[in-house]
Amino acid sequence: MKRADGITYRTAVVPVRMRSKDYRKAHETAYRAGLLFTNLAGFRQEFYDREGRDPSRAEALGQVEDPELLRMHAHSKQAVYEALTEAVSAALRNIGEGVEGVRMPHRAKNYRPVAFTRGYGWRITPDGKLALSLGRRDGRILLPVPEVTDARTGNTVPADDWGEIELCWDRDNRTWSLHIPYTTHQPPVLGLQNVMAVDEGIINPMTCAVETAEAYAVTVINGRSARAVKHRRNTAVAALRRKQSKCLKGSRQWRRYDKAVKRAQGKAKTSLRNHNHQVSRKVADLAQEHDTGTITVGDVRGIEKNTRNTKVRRSGRHQRRRLSQWDRGDQERHVAQKTGVGLVHIDESYSTKTCPACLTRNRPSGRNYRCRTCGFTCHRDAVGAINILMRAKHGEYRAIDPDKTIRVTYLRATPLHRAPARSRST
């Protein structure tokens, strides 16, 4: 995240293990934070309907009648109120932009992350422990000081550079983790006059195209490993859900199946998070290599909506599932954070059908493109990225320079892991 003053922050996610007593305290505090958020959201709506304005922090926290909900550190309670105000501001901003179906915060929250401000909510004790304060009544949680490494430089980040820490519960992996923000090296300033086009896809998450003095450099990032992870997760969850449906809800066997489902989902979530960061890191490295301060992405937002049409069937059930599980938004957000460049969306209609050499529209089959008019051949996603690049630079699809070649490079999003070869017994 980059603030207005130019300071850049990253967030390290550090899993932690607690004593059973602290484990229960953390759950109780997170549960109270969720109830407090729900109460404040309801009071805020009533107050607005009556007074025509949002309540202040003192007015909102002062209306809470249940003393159990206030059994938190004062700064943790303030963080809950600030989270509510941020949610209200986001809803108002979306309403102003004309987004449909936007509502103010209204859903009941069972859990909320617990925030600990620097110097008050958390501190390093003299004996070298990380102390998370839960208030006067519940005391504190003592943890070993986690080691935070800057993902960009590889250096250890001292505790003096940490910001507000959040204690978060991972429902799928059933583990606690600390989300620790820290100041980091700012991304280099890139040239705004240079343009890189990105064609997004399900098989190949991002295909990047840049025009150089000698050629059109295209990089295809393969994401079949993510498809395999999602397929394994979907298959495992479906099989477990079928077995779970035959059990009495809440029974011992039902709970065992439910834990197995969460383990499968948690394992896949960890793998996909790594995959998305690997994809965005490769795109960010390409942007820095070619000094491209303008990144244009084909606009596929909302493609997953209205795919199930009874009159005109646009997509089958398997394709609908792939679209609904597409991590395009996460990858775009990671690229923007790692490059410091805001991504620009552009219409990509017929980008994979239009021939870059003669502008004839063809219907490609498979991953290879072949023009029936001029015989031009190339990778299908590379064709889409080049056409998006032409539209971004000229405002329309234009024929490429015939004197320049197209260099296509293929990269794996994640390294290929092979099982070690078994030695033959003699």
For each residue, the residues with C-beta under 8 A, 3 or more apart:
1: 8 9 10 11 181 337
2: 6 7 8 9 186 337 340
3: 6 7 8 9
4:
5:
6: 2 3 186
7: 2 3 183 186
8: 1 2 3 183 184 185 186 187 340
9: 1 2 3 163 181 182 183 184
10: 1 150 151 152 181 182 184
11: 1 179 180 181 182
12: 146 148 149 151 157 179 180 181 182
13: 177 178 179
14: 146 147 148 177 178 180
15: 175 176 177
16: 143 146 175 176 177 178
17: 176
18: 22 23 26 141 143 176
19: 22 23
20: 23 24
21: 24 25
22: 18 19 25 26 141 142 143
23: 18 19 20 26 27 176
24: 20 21 27 28
25: 21 22 28 29 134 138 139 141
26: 18 22 23 29 30 114 141 167 169 176
27: 23 24 30 31 169
28: 24 25 31 32 138
29: 25 26 32 33 71 72 76 114 134 138 167
30: 26 27 33 34 111 112 113 114 167 169
31: 27 28 34 35 110 111
32: 28 29 35 36 68 69 71 72
33: 29 30 36 37 72 76 80 111 112 113 114
34: 30 31 37 38 108 109 110 111 112
35: 31 32 38 39 69 109
36: 32 33 39 40 64 69 70 72 77 80 112
37: 33 34 40 41 80 83 84 105 109 112
38: 34 35 41 42 107 108 109
39: 35 36 42 43 64 66 69
40: 36 37 43 44 60 61 64 80 81 84
41: 37 38 44 45 84 104 105 106
42: 38 39 45 46 106
43: 39 40 46 47 55 60 63
44: 40 41 47 48 54 55 60 84 88 104 105
45: 41 42 48 49 104 106
46: 42 43 49 50
47: 43 44 50 51 53 54 55 59 60
48: 44 45 51 52 53 54 55
49: 45 46
50: 46 47
51: 47 48 55
52: 48
53: 47 48
54: 44 47 48 85 88
55: 43 44 47 48 51 59 60 63
56: 59 60
57: 60 61 78 81
58: 61 62
59: 47 55 56 62 63
60: 40 43 44 47 55 56 57 63 81 84
61: 40 57 58 64 70 77 78 81
62: 58 59
63: 43 55 59 60
64: 36 39 40 61 69 70
65:
66: 39 69 70
67: 70 71
68: 32 71
69: 32 35 36 39 64 66
70: 36 61 64 66 67 77
71: 29 32 67 68 134 135 137 138
72: 29 32 33 36 76 77 114 134 135
73: 76 77 116 120 121 133 134 135
74: 77 78 120 135
75: 78 79 115 116 117 120 121
76: 29 33 72 73 79 80 114 115 116 121 134 135
77: 36 61 70 72 73 74 80 81
78: 57 61 74 75 81 82
79: 75 76 82 83 115 117 164
80: 33 36 37 40 76 77 83 84 112 115
81: 40 57 60 61 77 78 84 85
82: 78 79 85 86
83: 37 79 80 86 87 112
84: 37 40 41 44 60 80 81 87 88 105
85: 54 81 82 88 89
86: 82 83 89 90
87: 83 84 90 91 104 105
88: 44 54 84 85 91 92 104 105
89: 85 86 92 93
90: 86 87 93 94
91: 87 88 94 95 102 103 104 105
92: 88 89 95 96
93: 89 90 96 97
94: 90 91 97 99 102
95: 91 92 98 99 102
96: 92 93
97: 93 94
98: 95
99: 94 95 102
100:
101:
102: 91 94 95 99
103: 91 106
104: 41 44 45 87 88 91
105: 37 41 44 84 87 88 91
106: 41 42 45 103
107: 38
108: 34 38
109: 34 35 37 38 112
110: 31 34
111: 30 31 33 34 169 171
112: 30 33 34 36 37 80 83 109
113: 30 33 166 167 168 169 179
114: 26 29 30 33 72 76 132 166 167
115: 75 76 79 80 121 164 165 166
116: 73 75 76 120 121 122 132 133 164 165 166 167
117: 75 79 120 121 122 164
118: 121 122 162 163 164 165
119: 122 123
120: 73 74 75 116 117 123 133
121: 73 75 76 115 116 117 118 132 133 164 165
122: 116 117 118 119 130 131 132 133 165
123: 119 120 131
124: 128 129 130 131 145 159
125: 128 129 130 131 142
126:
127:
128: 124 125 145
129: 124 125 142 143 144 145
130: 122 124 125 142 143 144 145 146
131: 122 123 124 125 140 141 142
132: 114 116 121 122 140 141 142 143 165 167
133: 73 116 120 121 122 140
134: 25 29 71 72 73 76 137 138 139 140 141
135: 71 72 73 74 76 138
136:
137: 71 134
138: 25 28 29 71 134 135
139: 25 134
140: 131 132 133 134
141: 18 22 25 26 131 132 134 167
142: 22 125 129 130 131 132
143: 16 18 22 129 130 132 146 178
144: 129 130
145: 124 128 129 130 159
146: 12 14 16 130 143 178 180
147: 14 156
148: 12 14 156 157 162 180 182
149: 12 154 155 156 157
150: 10 153 154 155 156 157 182 184 185
151: 10 12 154 184
152: 10 184 185
153: 150 184 185
154: 149 150 151
155: 149 150
156: 147 148 149 150
157: 12 148 149 150 161 162 182 184
158: 161
159: 124 145 162
160:
161: 157 158 182 183
162: 118 148 157 159 165 180 181 182
163: 9 118 180 181 182 183
164: 79 115 116 117 118 121 181
165: 115 116 118 121 122 132 162 178 179 180 181
166: 113 114 115 116 178 179
167: 26 29 30 113 114 116 132 141 176 177 178 179
168: 113 176 177 178 179
169: 26 27 30 111 113 175 176
170: 173 174 175 176 177 266
171: 111 174 262
172: 262 263 265 266 269
173: 170 262 263 266 267 269 270
174: 170 171 259 262 266
175: 15 16 169 170
176: 15 16 17 18 23 26 167 168 169 170
177: 13 14 15 16 167 168 170
178: 13 14 16 143 146 165 166 167 168
179: 11 12 13 113 165 166 167 168
180: 11 12 14 146 148 162 163 165
181: 1 9 10 11 12 162 163 164 165
182: 9 10 11 12 148 150 157 161 162 163
183: 7 8 9 161 163
184: 8 9 10 150 151 152 153 157
185: 8 150 152 153
186: 2 6 7 8 340
187: 8 190 284 288 338 339 340 341
188: 288 340
189: 293 340
190: 187 194 287 288 291 292 293 339 340 341
191: 194 291 292 293
192: 293 294
193: 293 294
194: 190 191 210 290 291 292 293 294
195: 210 211 292 294 295 296 389 392 393
196: 208 209 210 286 287 290 292 294 295 296 389
197: 208 209 210 296 297 298 385 386 388 389 392
198: 206 207 208 209 283 295 296 297 298 343 385 388
199: 206 207 209 298 348 351 352 381 384 385 388
200: 205 206 207 297 298 300 328 331
201: 204 205 206 207 381
202: 205 223 227 322 323 326
203: 222 223 224 227 367
204: 201 207 220 221 222 223 381
205: 200 201 202 221 223 226 279 327 328 331 413
206: 198 199 200 201 221 279 282 283 331 335
207: 198 199 200 201 204 218 219 220 221 379 381 382 384 385
208: 196 197 198 218 219 221 283 286 385
209: 196 197 198 199 216 217 218 219 382 385 386 388 389
210: 194 195 196 197 216 217 286 290 292 389
211: 195 216 217 389 393 404
212: 215 216 217 290
213:
214: 404 405
215: 212 404 405 406 407
216: 209 210 211 212 386 389 400 404 405 406 407
217: 209 210 211 212 290 407 409
218: 207 208 209 379 382 385 386 406 407 408 409
219: 207 208 209 282 286 408 409 410 411
220: 204 207 379 381 382 408 409 410 411
221: 204 205 206 207 208 279 282 283 411 412 413
222: 203 204 225 410 411 412 413
223: 202 203 204 205 226 227 275 279 413
224: 203 227 228
225: 222 228 229 275 412 413 414
226: 205 223 229 230 271 272 275 327 413
227: 202 203 223 224 230 231 322
228: 224 225 231 232
229: 225 226 232 233 268 271 272 275
230: 226 227 233 234 268 272 322 325
231: 227 228 234 235
232: 228 229 235 236 264 268
233: 229 230 236 237 264 265 267 268
234: 230 231 237 238 321
235: 231 232 238 239
236: 232 233 239 240 264
237: 233 234 240 241 261 264 265
238: 234 235 241 242
239: 235 236 242 243
240: 236 237 243 244 257 260 261 264
241: 237 238 244 245 257 261
242: 238 239 245 246
243: 239 240 246 247 257
244: 240 241 247 254 257 258 261
245: 241 242
246: 242 243
247: 243 244 251 253 254 257
248: 251 254
249: 254
250: 254 255
251: 247 248 254 255
252: 255 256
253: 247 256 257
254: 244 247 248 249 250 251 257 258
255: 250 251 252 258 259
256: 252 253 259 260
257: 240 241 243 244 247 253 254 260 261
258: 244 254 255 261 262
259: 174 255 256 262 263
260: 240 256 257 263 264
261: 237 240 241 244 257 258 264 265
262: 171 172 173 174 258 259 265 266
263: 172 173 259 260 266 267
264: 232 233 236 237 240 260 261 267 268
265: 172 233 237 261 262 268 269
266: 170 172 173 174 262 263 269 270
267: 173 233 263 264 270 271
268: 229 230 232 233 264 265 271 272
269: 172 173 265 266 272 273
270: 173 266 267 273 274
271: 226 229 267 268 274 275
272: 226 229 230 268 269 275 276 327
273: 269 270 276 277
274: 270 271 277 278 414
275: 223 225 226 229 271 272 278 279 327 413 414
276: 272 273 279 280 327 330 331 334
277: 273 274 280 281 334
278: 274 275 281 282 413 414
279: 205 206 221 223 275 276 282 283 331 334 413
280: 276 277 283 284 331 334 335 337 338
281: 277 278 284 285 334 338
282: 206 219 221 278 279 285 286 411 413
283: 198 206 208 221 279 280 286 287 331 335 339
284: 187 280 281 287 288 335 338 339
285: 281 282 288 289
286: 196 208 210 219 282 283 289 290 292
287: 190 196 283 284 290 291 292 293 295 335 339 341
288: 187 188 190 284 285 291 339
289: 285 286
290: 194 196 210 212 217 286 287
291: 190 191 194 287 288
292: 190 191 194 195 196 210 286 287 295
293: 189 190 191 192 193 194 287 341
294: 192 193 194 195 196 341 344 392
295: 195 196 198 287 292 335 339 341 343 344
296: 195 196 197 198 343 344 345 346 388 389 392
297: 197 198 200 332 343 344 345 346 388
298: 197 198 199 200 345 346 347 348 351 384 388
299: 345 346 347 348
300: 200 303 328 348
301: 345
302: 305
303: 300 307 323
304: 307 320 323 324 326
305: 302
306: 309 314
307: 303 304 314 315 319 320 323
308: 313 314 315 320
309: 306 312 313 314
310: 313
311:
312: 309
313: 308 309 310 316
314: 306 307 308 309
315: 307 308 319 320 323
316: 313 319 320
317: 320 321
318: 321 322
319: 307 315 316 322 323
320: 304 307 308 315 316 317 323 324
321: 234 317 318 324 325
322: 202 227 230 318 319 325 326
323: 202 303 304 307 315 319 320 326
324: 304 320 321
325: 230 321 322
326: 202 304 322 323
327: 205 226 272 275 276 330 331
328: 200 205 300 331 332
329: 332 333
330: 276 327 333 334
331: 200 205 206 276 279 280 283 327 328 334 335
332: 297 328 329 335 336 343
333: 329 330 336 337
334: 276 277 279 280 281 330 331 337 338
335: 206 280 283 284 287 295 331 332 338 339 341 343
336: 332 333 339 340 341 342 343
337: 1 2 280 333 334 340
338: 187 280 281 284 334 335
339: 187 190 283 284 287 288 295 335 336
340: 2 8 186 187 188 189 190 336 337
341: 187 190 287 293 294 295 335 336
342: 336
343: 198 295 296 297 332 335 336
344: 294 295 296 297 392
345: 296 297 298 299 301
346: 296 297 298 299 388 391 392
347: 298 299 391
348: 199 298 299 300 351 384 387 388 391
349:
350: 353 354 361 387 397
351: 199 298 348 354 383 384 387 388 391 397
352: 199 364 369 380 381 383 384 387
353: 350 361 362 363 364
354: 350 351 359 360 361 383 387 397
355: 358 359 360 361 362 369 371 373 374 376 383
356: 359 376 378 383 386 387 390 399 400
357: 371 374 376 399 400 402
358: 355 371 373 374 376 399
359: 354 355 356 397 398 399
360: 354 355 371 372 373 374
361: 350 353 354 355
362: 353 355 369 370 371 372 373
363: 353
364: 352 353 368 369 370 380 383
365:
366: 380
367: 203 379 380 381
368: 364 377 378 379 380
369: 352 355 362 364 376 377 378 379 380 382 383
370: 362 364 375 376 377
371: 355 357 358 360 362 374 375 376 377
372: 360 362
373: 355 358 360 362
374: 355 357 358 360 371
375: 370 371
376: 355 356 357 358 369 370 371
377: 368 369 370 371
378: 356 368 369 382 383 386 406 408
379: 207 218 220 367 368 369 382 383 408
380: 352 364 366 367 368 369 383 384
381: 199 201 204 207 220 352 367 384 385
382: 207 209 218 220 369 378 379 385 386 406 408
383: 351 352 354 355 356 364 369 378 379 380 386 387
384: 199 207 298 348 351 352 380 381 387 388
385: 197 198 199 207 208 209 218 381 382 388 389
386: 197 209 216 218 356 378 382 383 389 390 400 406
387: 348 350 351 352 354 356 383 384 390 391 397
388: 197 198 199 209 296 297 298 346 348 351 384 385 391 392
389: 195 196 197 209 210 211 216 296 385 386 392 393
390: 356 386 387 393 394 396 397 398 400
391: 346 347 348 351 387 388 394 395 396 397
392: 195 197 294 296 344 346 388 389
393: 195 211 389 390
394: 390 391 398
395: 391
396: 390 391
397: 350 351 354 359 387 390 391
398: 359 390 394
399: 356 357 358 359 402
400: 216 356 357 386 390 404 406
401: 404
402: 357 399
403:
404: 211 214 215 216 400 401
405: 214 215 216
406: 215 216 218 378 382 386 400
407: 215 216 217 218
408: 218 219 220 378 379 382
409: 217 218 219 220
410: 219 220 222
411: 219 220 221 222 282
412: 221 222 225 415 416
413: 205 221 222 223 225 226 275 278 279 282
414: 225 274 275 278
415: 412
416: 412
417:
418:
419:
420:
421:
422:
423:
424:
425:
426:
